[in-house]
Amino acid sequence: MNIEEIINKYLDLGYIVDDVESKAVQDIILSKIYKSRFKKHITIKGGVVMHSISKDKCRATRDLDLDFLK
């Protein structure tokens, strides 16, 4: 799935246009982290986690907080 397909998916789900691009980019970043060898060394914090848990489109966030662990 490319970024345009992801953006269209979120628009179809009713997300606010201002939040759609950041949400799509977050999905791509999280997917890349999950597939990387560093996935056990990164902590994702804040609204990204809350949105993933709640699936509430009102919880969409425009930032991504990461901690890198040794």
PDB file of N, CA, C and O in Angstrom:
ATOM      1  N   MET A   1       0.858  -1.180   0.000  1.00  0.00           N
ATOM      2  CA  MET A   1       0.000   0.000   0.000  1.00  0.00           C
ATOM      3  C   MET A   1       0.897   1.234   0.000  1.00  0.00           C
ATOM      4  O   MET A   1       1.825   1.325   0.804  1.00  0.00           O
ATOM      5  N   ASN A   2       0.628   2.187  -0.896  1.00  0.00           N
ATOM      6  CA  ASN A   2       1.434   3.410  -0.932  1.00  0.00           C
ATOM      7  C   ASN A   2       0.759   4.517  -0.118  1.00  0.00           C
ATOM      8  O   ASN A   2      -0.352   4.344   0.382  1.00  0.00           O
ATOM      9  N   ILE A   3       1.434   5.634   0.003  1.00  0.00           N
ATOM     10  CA  ILE A   3       0.938   6.699   0.880  1.00  0.00           C
ATOM     11  C   ILE A   3      -0.406   7.253   0.404  1.00  0.00           C
ATOM     12  O   ILE A   3      -1.255   7.596   1.226  1.00  0.00           O
ATOM     13  N   GLU A   4      -0.606   7.344  -0.894  1.00  0.00           N
ATOM     14  CA  GLU A   4      -1.892   7.847  -1.400  1.00  0.00           C
ATOM     15  C   GLU A   4      -3.039   6.912  -1.031  1.00  0.00           C
ATOM     16  O   GLU A   4      -4.126   7.376  -0.684  1.00  0.00           O
ATOM     17  N   GLU A   5      -2.812   5.611  -1.100  1.00  0.00           N
ATOM     18  CA  GLU A   5      -3.843   4.641  -0.709  1.00  0.00           C
ATOM     19  C   GLU A   5      -4.158   4.740   0.781  1.00  0.00           C
ATOM     20  O   GLU A   5      -5.317   4.651   1.186  1.00  0.00           O
ATOM     21  N   ILE A   6      -3.121   4.925   1.587  1.00  0.00           N
ATOM     22  CA  ILE A   6      -3.326   5.061   3.032  1.00  0.00           C
ATOM     23  C   ILE A   6      -4.109   6.337   3.326  1.00  0.00           C
ATOM     24  O   ILE A   6      -5.036   6.327   4.135  1.00  0.00           O
ATOM     25  N   ILE A   7      -3.739   7.426   2.674  1.00  0.00           N
ATOM     26  CA  ILE A   7      -4.445   8.697   2.869  1.00  0.00           C
ATOM     27  C   ILE A   7      -5.916   8.552   2.489  1.00  0.00           C
ATOM     28  O   ILE A   7      -6.795   8.991   3.231  1.00  0.00           O
ATOM     29  N   ASN A   8      -6.184   7.945   1.350  1.00  0.00           N
ATOM     30  CA  ASN A   8      -7.572   7.758   0.913  1.00  0.00           C
ATOM     31  C   ASN A   8      -8.355   6.864   1.878  1.00  0.00           C
ATOM     32  O   ASN A   8      -9.548   7.072   2.095  1.00  0.00           O
ATOM     33  N   LYS A   9      -7.672   5.864   2.458  1.00  0.00           N
ATOM     34  CA  LYS A   9      -8.331   4.993   3.431  1.00  0.00           C
ATOM     35  C   LYS A   9      -8.805   5.809   4.636  1.00  0.00           C
ATOM     36  O   LYS A   9      -9.938   5.647   5.089  1.00  0.00           O
ATOM     37  N   TYR A  10      -7.947   6.677   5.149  1.00  0.00           N
ATOM     38  CA  TYR A  10      -8.313   7.480   6.314  1.00  0.00           C
ATOM     39  C   TYR A  10      -9.363   8.540   5.973  1.00  0.00           C
ATOM     40  O   TYR A  10     -10.219   8.844   6.805  1.00  0.00           O
ATOM     41  N   LEU A  11      -9.312   9.096   4.783  1.00  0.00           N
ATOM     42  CA  LEU A  11     -10.355  10.033   4.372  1.00  0.00           C
ATOM     43  C   LEU A  11     -11.707   9.322   4.305  1.00  0.00           C
ATOM     44  O   LEU A  11     -12.722   9.867   4.737  1.00  0.00           O
ATOM     45  N   ASP A  12     -11.714   8.104   3.761  1.00  0.00           N
ATOM     46  CA  ASP A  12     -12.948   7.318   3.686  1.00  0.00           C
ATOM     47  C   ASP A  12     -13.489   6.979   5.078  1.00  0.00           C
ATOM     48  O   ASP A  12     -14.698   6.844   5.266  1.00  0.00           O
ATOM     49  N   LEU A  13     -12.580   6.842   6.054  1.00  0.00           N
ATOM     50  CA  LEU A  13     -12.997   6.532   7.422  1.00  0.00           C
ATOM     51  C   LEU A  13     -13.496   7.770   8.178  1.00  0.00           C
ATOM     52  O   LEU A  13     -13.986   7.656   9.301  1.00  0.00           O
ATOM     53  N   GLY A  14     -13.371   8.944   7.566  1.00  0.00           N
ATOM     54  CA  GLY A  14     -13.898  10.154   8.179  1.00  0.00           C
ATOM     55  C   GLY A  14     -12.902  10.975   8.970  1.00  0.00           C
ATOM     56  O   GLY A  14     -13.296  11.863   9.727  1.00  0.00           O
ATOM     57  N   TYR A  15     -11.619  10.696   8.809  1.00  0.00           N
ATOM     58  CA  TYR A  15     -10.614  11.496   9.514  1.00  0.00           C
ATOM     59  C   TYR A  15     -10.585  12.907   8.949  1.00  0.00           C
ATOM     60  O   TYR A  15     -10.892  13.121   7.776  1.00  0.00           O
ATOM     61  N   ILE A  16     -10.216  13.865   9.786  1.00  0.00           N
ATOM     62  CA  ILE A  16     -10.079  15.260   9.383  1.00  0.00           C
ATOM     63  C   ILE A  16      -8.890  15.365   8.430  1.00  0.00           C
ATOM     64  O   ILE A  16      -7.838  14.770   8.664  1.00  0.00           O
ATOM     65  N   VAL A  17      -9.068  16.122   7.364  1.00  0.00           N
ATOM     66  CA  VAL A  17      -8.048  16.246   6.325  1.00  0.00           C
ATOM     67  C   VAL A  17      -6.695  16.651   6.910  1.00  0.00           C
ATOM     68  O   VAL A  17      -5.662  16.139   6.480  1.00  0.00           O
ATOM     69  N   ASP A  18      -6.688  17.554   7.876  1.00  0.00           N
ATOM     70  CA  ASP A  18      -5.432  18.015   8.475  1.00  0.00           C
ATOM     71  C   ASP A  18      -4.675  16.890   9.181  1.00  0.00           C
ATOM     72  O   ASP A  18      -3.452  16.958   9.308  1.00  0.00           O
ATOM     73  N   ASP A  19      -5.382  15.864   9.639  1.00  0.00           N
ATOM     74  CA  ASP A  19      -4.749  14.771  10.373  1.00  0.00           C
ATOM     75  C   ASP A  19      -4.355  13.584   9.499  1.00  0.00           C
ATOM     76  O   ASP A  19      -3.574  12.729   9.919  1.00  0.00           O
ATOM     77  N   VAL A  20      -4.893  13.536   8.291  1.00  0.00           N
ATOM     78  CA  VAL A  20      -4.743  12.350   7.453  1.00  0.00           C
ATOM     79  C   VAL A  20      -3.292  12.094   7.051  1.00  0.00           C
ATOM     80  O   VAL A  20      -2.815  10.965   7.169  1.00  0.00           O
ATOM     81  N   GLU A  21      -2.587  13.110   6.583  1.00  0.00           N
ATOM     82  CA  GLU A  21      -1.206  12.901   6.139  1.00  0.00           C
ATOM     83  C   GLU A  21      -0.308  12.457   7.276  1.00  0.00           C
ATOM     84  O   GLU A  21       0.497  11.541   7.108  1.00  0.00           O
ATOM     85  N   SER A  22      -0.436  13.101   8.448  1.00  0.00           N
ATOM     86  CA  SER A  22       0.424  12.713   9.566  1.00  0.00           C
ATOM     87  C   SER A  22       0.111  11.291  10.026  1.00  0.00           C
ATOM     88  O   SER A  22       1.019  10.537  10.378  1.00  0.00           O
ATOM     89  N   LYS A  23      -1.166  10.925  10.024  1.00  0.00           N
ATOM     90  CA  LYS A  23      -1.546   9.561  10.404  1.00  0.00           C
ATOM     91  C   LYS A  23      -0.982   8.552   9.417  1.00  0.00           C
ATOM     92  O   LYS A  23      -0.483   7.504   9.828  1.00  0.00           O
ATOM     93  N   ALA A  24      -1.049   8.844   8.129  1.00  0.00           N
ATOM     94  CA  ALA A  24      -0.514   7.942   7.108  1.00  0.00           C
ATOM     95  C   ALA A  24       1.001   7.770   7.267  1.00  0.00           C
ATOM     96  O   ALA A  24       1.516   6.656   7.174  1.00  0.00           O
ATOM     97  N   VAL A  25       1.698   8.862   7.502  1.00  0.00           N
ATOM     98  CA  VAL A  25       3.151   8.798   7.687  1.00  0.00           C
ATOM     99  C   VAL A  25       3.496   8.018   8.951  1.00  0.00           C
ATOM    100  O   VAL A  25       4.454   7.246   8.959  1.00  0.00           O
ATOM    101  N   GLN A  26       2.725   8.212  10.017  1.00  0.00           N
ATOM    102  CA  GLN A  26       2.954   7.450  11.252  1.00  0.00           C
ATOM    103  C   GLN A  26       2.789   5.958  10.990  1.00  0.00           C
ATOM    104  O   GLN A  26       3.579   5.153  11.483  1.00  0.00           O
ATOM    105  N   ASP A  27       1.769   5.581  10.218  1.00  0.00           N
ATOM    106  CA  ASP A  27       1.573   4.167   9.895  1.00  0.00           C
ATOM    107  C   ASP A  27       2.784   3.594   9.176  1.00  0.00           C
ATOM    108  O   ASP A  27       3.214   2.476   9.463  1.00  0.00           O
ATOM    109  N   ILE A  28       3.330   4.358   8.246  1.00  0.00           N
ATOM    110  CA  ILE A  28       4.500   3.905   7.490  1.00  0.00           C
ATOM    111  C   ILE A  28       5.701   3.760   8.413  1.00  0.00           C
ATOM    112  O   ILE A  28       6.416   2.760   8.354  1.00  0.00           O
ATOM    113  N   ILE A  29       5.925   4.759   9.268  1.00  0.00           N
ATOM    114  CA  ILE A  29       7.058   4.704  10.203  1.00  0.00           C
ATOM    115  C   ILE A  29       6.910   3.514  11.152  1.00  0.00           C
ATOM    116  O   ILE A  29       7.872   2.780  11.377  1.00  0.00           O
ATOM    117  N   LEU A  30       5.720   3.320  11.707  1.00  0.00           N
ATOM    118  CA  LEU A  30       5.507   2.202  12.631  1.00  0.00           C
ATOM    119  C   LEU A  30       5.699   0.861  11.934  1.00  0.00           C
ATOM    120  O   LEU A  30       6.240  -0.072  12.526  1.00  0.00           O
ATOM    121  N   SER A  31       5.264   0.757  10.693  1.00  0.00           N
ATOM    122  CA  SER A  31       5.444  -0.470   9.923  1.00  0.00           C
ATOM    123  C   SER A  31       6.933  -0.750   9.697  1.00  0.00           C
ATOM    124  O   SER A  31       7.385  -1.887   9.827  1.00  0.00           O
ATOM    125  N   LYS A  32       7.681   0.289   9.360  1.00  0.00           N
ATOM    126  CA  LYS A  32       9.137   0.132   9.144  1.00  0.00           C
ATOM    127  C   LYS A  32       9.838  -0.264  10.441  1.00  0.00           C
ATOM    128  O   LYS A  32      10.725  -1.118  10.430  1.00  0.00           O
ATOM    129  N   ILE A  33       9.445   0.352  11.563  1.00  0.00           N
ATOM    130  CA  ILE A  33      10.032  -0.016  12.859  1.00  0.00           C
ATOM    131  C   ILE A  33       9.735  -1.473  13.170  1.00  0.00           C
ATOM    132  O   ILE A  33      10.623  -2.219  13.581  1.00  0.00           O
ATOM    133  N   TYR A  34       8.480  -1.880  12.975  1.00  0.00           N
ATOM    134  CA  TYR A  34       8.071  -3.258  13.269  1.00  0.00           C
ATOM    135  C   TYR A  34       8.880  -4.271  12.462  1.00  0.00           C
ATOM    136  O   TYR A  34       9.184  -5.356  12.957  1.00  0.00           O
ATOM    137  N   LYS A  35       9.224  -3.928  11.239  1.00  0.00           N
ATOM    138  CA  LYS A  35       9.957  -4.842  10.362  1.00  0.00           C
ATOM    139  C   LYS A  35      11.469  -4.772  10.564  1.00  0.00           C
ATOM    140  O   LYS A  35      12.209  -5.568   9.987  1.00  0.00           O
ATOM    141  N   SER A  36      11.932  -3.822  11.381  1.00  0.00           N
ATOM    142  CA  SER A  36      13.371  -3.635  11.555  1.00  0.00           C
ATOM    143  C   SER A  36      13.931  -4.471  12.706  1.00  0.00           C
ATOM    144  O   SER A  36      13.186  -5.001  13.531  1.00  0.00           O
ATOM    145  N   ARG A  37      15.226  -4.574  12.740  1.00  0.00           N
ATOM    146  CA  ARG A  37      15.888  -5.303  13.828  1.00  0.00           C
ATOM    147  C   ARG A  37      15.917  -4.481  15.119  1.00  0.00           C
ATOM    148  O   ARG A  37      16.319  -4.989  16.166  1.00  0.00           O
ATOM    149  N   PHE A  38      15.500  -3.234  15.053  1.00  0.00           N
ATOM    150  CA  PHE A  38      15.531  -2.349  16.215  1.00  0.00           C
ATOM    151  C   PHE A  38      14.203  -2.296  16.965  1.00  0.00           C
ATOM    152  O   PHE A  38      14.073  -1.538  17.926  1.00  0.00           O
ATOM    153  N   LYS A  39      13.222  -3.080  16.547  1.00  0.00           N
ATOM    154  CA  LYS A  39      11.885  -2.962  17.118  1.00  0.00           C
ATOM    155  C   LYS A  39      11.832  -3.188  18.622  1.00  0.00           C
ATOM    156  O   LYS A  39      10.937  -2.658  19.282  1.00  0.00           O
ATOM    157  N   LYS A  40      12.740  -3.940  19.173  1.00  0.00           N
ATOM    158  CA  LYS A  40      12.745  -4.176  20.615  1.00  0.00           C
ATOM    159  C   LYS A  40      13.517  -3.094  21.373  1.00  0.00           C
ATOM    160  O   LYS A  40      13.656  -3.163  22.594  1.00  0.00           O
ATOM    161  N   HIS A  41      14.011  -2.106  20.650  1.00  0.00           N
ATOM    162  CA  HIS A  41      14.811  -1.039  21.253  1.00  0.00           C
ATOM    163  C   HIS A  41      14.165   0.338  21.084  1.00  0.00           C
ATOM    164  O   HIS A  41      14.817   1.361  21.294  1.00  0.00           O
ATOM    165  N   ILE A  42      12.896   0.363  20.708  1.00  0.00           N
ATOM    166  CA  ILE A  42      12.193   1.630  20.502  1.00  0.00           C
ATOM    167  C   ILE A  42      10.884   1.604  21.287  1.00  0.00           C
ATOM    168  O   ILE A  42      10.130   0.633  21.222  1.00  0.00           O
ATOM    169  N   THR A  43      10.625   2.666  22.021  1.00  0.00           N
ATOM    170  CA  THR A  43       9.369   2.823  22.738  1.00  0.00           C
ATOM    171  C   THR A  43       8.585   3.945  22.070  1.00  0.00           C
ATOM    172  O   THR A  43       9.114   5.033  21.842  1.00  0.00           O
ATOM    173  N   ILE A  44       7.327   3.677  21.760  1.00  0.00           N
ATOM    174  CA  ILE A  44       6.458   4.665  21.137  1.00  0.00           C
ATOM    175  C   ILE A  44       5.532   5.199  22.219  1.00  0.00           C
ATOM    176  O   ILE A  44       4.911   4.428  22.952  1.00  0.00           O
ATOM    177  N   LYS A  45       5.440   6.533  22.318  1.00  0.00           N
ATOM    178  CA  LYS A  45       4.716   7.132  23.429  1.00  0.00           C
ATOM    179  C   LYS A  45       3.621   8.069  22.941  1.00  0.00           C
ATOM    180  O   LYS A  45       3.609   8.486  21.783  1.00  0.00           O
ATOM    181  N   GLY A  46       2.709   8.390  23.836  1.00  0.00           N
ATOM    182  CA  GLY A  46       1.748   9.454  23.619  1.00  0.00           C
ATOM    183  C   GLY A  46       0.545   9.088  22.778  1.00  0.00           C
ATOM    184  O   GLY A  46       0.028   7.973  22.850  1.00  0.00           O
ATOM    185  N   GLY A  47       0.103  10.055  21.971  1.00  0.00           N
ATOM    186  CA  GLY A  47      -1.120   9.937  21.195  1.00  0.00           C
ATOM    187  C   GLY A  47      -1.122   8.803  20.193  1.00  0.00           C
ATOM    188  O   GLY A  47      -2.177   8.241  19.900  1.00  0.00           O
ATOM    189  N   VAL A  48       0.042   8.454  19.659  1.00  0.00           N
ATOM    190  CA  VAL A  48       0.119   7.347  18.701  1.00  0.00           C
ATOM    191  C   VAL A  48      -0.341   6.058  19.362  1.00  0.00           C
ATOM    192  O   VAL A  48      -1.115   5.297  18.782  1.00  0.00           O
ATOM    193  N   VAL A  49       0.132   5.818  20.562  1.00  0.00           N
ATOM    194  CA  VAL A  49      -0.250   4.608  21.286  1.00  0.00           C
ATOM    195  C   VAL A  49      -1.726   4.663  21.656  1.00  0.00           C
ATOM    196  O   VAL A  49      -2.442   3.677  21.481  1.00  0.00           O
ATOM    197  N   MET A  50      -2.190   5.798  22.161  1.00  0.00           N
ATOM    198  CA  MET A  50      -3.585   5.924  22.559  1.00  0.00           C
ATOM    199  C   MET A  50      -4.523   5.727  21.369  1.00  0.00           C
ATOM    200  O   MET A  50      -5.575   5.102  21.500  1.00  0.00           O
ATOM    201  N   HIS A  51      -4.142   6.259  20.213  1.00  0.00           N
ATOM    202  CA  HIS A  51      -4.974   6.084  19.030  1.00  0.00           C
ATOM    203  C   HIS A  51      -4.996   4.624  18.605  1.00  0.00           C
ATOM    204  O   HIS A  51      -6.048   4.101  18.237  1.00  0.00           O
ATOM    205  N   SER A  52      -3.849   3.965  18.651  1.00  0.00           N
ATOM    206  CA  SER A  52      -3.779   2.553  18.265  1.00  0.00           C
ATOM    207  C   SER A  52      -4.620   1.681  19.182  1.00  0.00           C
ATOM    208  O   SER A  52      -5.217   0.704  18.730  1.00  0.00           O
ATOM    209  N   ILE A  53      -4.673   2.016  20.446  1.00  0.00           N
ATOM    210  CA  ILE A  53      -5.452   1.241  21.413  1.00  0.00           C
ATOM    211  C   ILE A  53      -6.944   1.536  21.284  1.00  0.00           C
ATOM    212  O   ILE A  53      -7.763   0.618  21.264  1.00  0.00           O
ATOM    213  N   SER A  54      -7.291   2.810  21.197  1.00  0.00           N
ATOM    214  CA  SER A  54      -8.705   3.193  21.241  1.00  0.00           C
ATOM    215  C   SER A  54      -9.398   3.168  19.884  1.00  0.00           C
ATOM    216  O   SER A  54     -10.621   3.045  19.825  1.00  0.00           O
ATOM    217  N   LYS A  55      -8.648   3.280  18.800  1.00  0.00           N
ATOM    218  CA  LYS A  55      -9.207   3.368  17.436  1.00  0.00           C
ATOM    219  C   LYS A  55     -10.163   4.546  17.289  1.00  0.00           C
ATOM    220  O   LYS A  55     -11.010   4.548  16.395  1.00  0.00           O
ATOM    221  N   ASP A  56     -10.035   5.542  18.153  1.00  0.00           N
ATOM    222  CA  ASP A  56     -10.892   6.716  18.145  1.00  0.00           C
ATOM    223  C   ASP A  56     -10.270   7.772  17.240  1.00  0.00           C
ATOM    224  O   ASP A  56      -9.186   8.273  17.536  1.00  0.00           O
ATOM    225  N   LYS A  57     -10.934   8.117  16.146  1.00  0.00           N
ATOM    226  CA  LYS A  57     -10.356   9.066  15.207  1.00  0.00           C
ATOM    227  C   LYS A  57     -10.151  10.449  15.822  1.00  0.00           C
ATOM    228  O   LYS A  57      -9.372  11.245  15.298  1.00  0.00           O
ATOM    229  N   CYS A  58     -10.822  10.739  16.898  1.00  0.00           N
ATOM    230  CA  CYS A  58     -10.602  12.015  17.589  1.00  0.00           C
ATOM    231  C   CYS A  58      -9.268  12.028  18.332  1.00  0.00           C
ATOM    232  O   CYS A  58      -8.781  13.090  18.719  1.00  0.00           O
ATOM    233  N   ARG A  59      -8.682  10.859  18.528  1.00  0.00           N
ATOM    234  CA  ARG A  59      -7.401  10.759  19.230  1.00  0.00           C
ATOM    235  C   ARG A  59      -6.222  10.852  18.271  1.00  0.00           C
ATOM    236  O   ARG A  59      -5.074  10.714  18.694  1.00  0.00           O
ATOM    237  N   ALA A  60      -6.482  11.081  16.996  1.00  0.00           N
ATOM    238  CA  ALA A  60      -5.371  11.182  16.039  1.00  0.00           C
ATOM    239  C   ALA A  60      -4.450  12.306  16.475  1.00  0.00           C
ATOM    240  O   ALA A  60      -4.902  13.343  16.960  1.00  0.00           O
ATOM    241  N   THR A  61      -3.178  12.092  16.301  1.00  0.00           N
ATOM    242  CA  THR A  61      -2.183  13.065  16.729  1.00  0.00           C
ATOM    243  C   THR A  61      -1.294  13.421  15.552  1.00  0.00           C
ATOM    244  O   THR A  61      -1.219  12.679  14.572  1.00  0.00           O
ATOM    245  N   ARG A  62      -0.635  14.535  15.648  1.00  0.00           N
ATOM    246  CA  ARG A  62       0.229  14.966  14.555  1.00  0.00           C
ATOM    247  C   ARG A  62       1.701  14.761  14.863  1.00  0.00           C
ATOM    248  O   ARG A  62       2.550  15.051  14.020  1.00  0.00           O
ATOM    249  N   ASP A  63       2.015  14.276  16.030  1.00  0.00           N
ATOM    250  CA  ASP A  63       3.420  14.062  16.363  1.00  0.00           C
ATOM    251  C   ASP A  63       3.654  12.604  16.716  1.00  0.00           C
ATOM    252  O   ASP A  63       2.715  11.839  16.938  1.00  0.00           O
ATOM    253  N   LEU A  64       4.905  12.243  16.763  1.00  0.00           N
ATOM    254  CA  LEU A  64       5.309  10.881  17.075  1.00  0.00           C
ATOM    255  C   LEU A  64       6.461  10.974  18.056  1.00  0.00           C
ATOM    256  O   LEU A  64       7.509  11.534  17.736  1.00  0.00           O
ATOM    257  N   ASP A  65       6.273  10.424  19.254  1.00  0.00           N
ATOM    258  CA  ASP A  65       7.313  10.450  20.272  1.00  0.00           C
ATOM    259  C   ASP A  65       7.948   9.072  20.356  1.00  0.00           C
ATOM    260  O   ASP A  65       7.262   8.067  20.541  1.00  0.00           O
ATOM    261  N   LEU A  66       9.264   9.040  20.217  1.00  0.00           N
ATOM    262  CA  LEU A  66      10.008   7.774  20.284  1.00  0.00           C
ATOM    263  C   LEU A  66      11.110   7.896  21.318  1.00  0.00           C
ATOM    264  O   LEU A  66      11.727   8.952  21.454  1.00  0.00           O
ATOM    265  N   ASP A  67      11.358   6.825  22.043  1.00  0.00           N
ATOM    266  CA  ASP A  67      12.539   6.700  22.893  1.00  0.00           C
ATOM    267  C   ASP A  67      13.358   5.556  22.350  1.00  0.00           C
ATOM    268  O   ASP A  67      12.815   4.501  22.021  1.00  0.00           O
ATOM    269  N   PHE A  68      14.651   5.748  22.252  1.00  0.00           N
ATOM    270  CA  PHE A  68      15.542   4.686  21.796  1.00  0.00           C
ATOM    271  C   PHE A  68      16.255   4.114  23.016  1.00  0.00           C
ATOM    272  O   PHE A  68      16.906   4.843  23.764  1.00  0.00           O
ATOM    273  N   LEU A  69      16.126   2.815  23.209  1.00  0.00           N
ATOM    274  CA  LEU A  69      16.678   2.141  24.370  1.00  0.00           C
ATOM    275  C   LEU A  69      17.990   1.466  24.025  1.00  0.00           C
ATOM    276  O   LEU A  69      18.195   1.026  22.894  1.00  0.00           O
ATOM    277  N   LYS A  70      18.880   1.387  25.008  1.00  0.00           N
ATOM    278  CA  LYS A  70      20.153   0.697  24.781  1.00  0.00           C
ATOM    279  C   LYS A  70      19.959  -0.790  24.861  1.00  0.00           C
ATOM    280  O   LYS A  70      20.916  -1.547  24.697  1.00  0.00           O
TER     281      LYS A  70
END
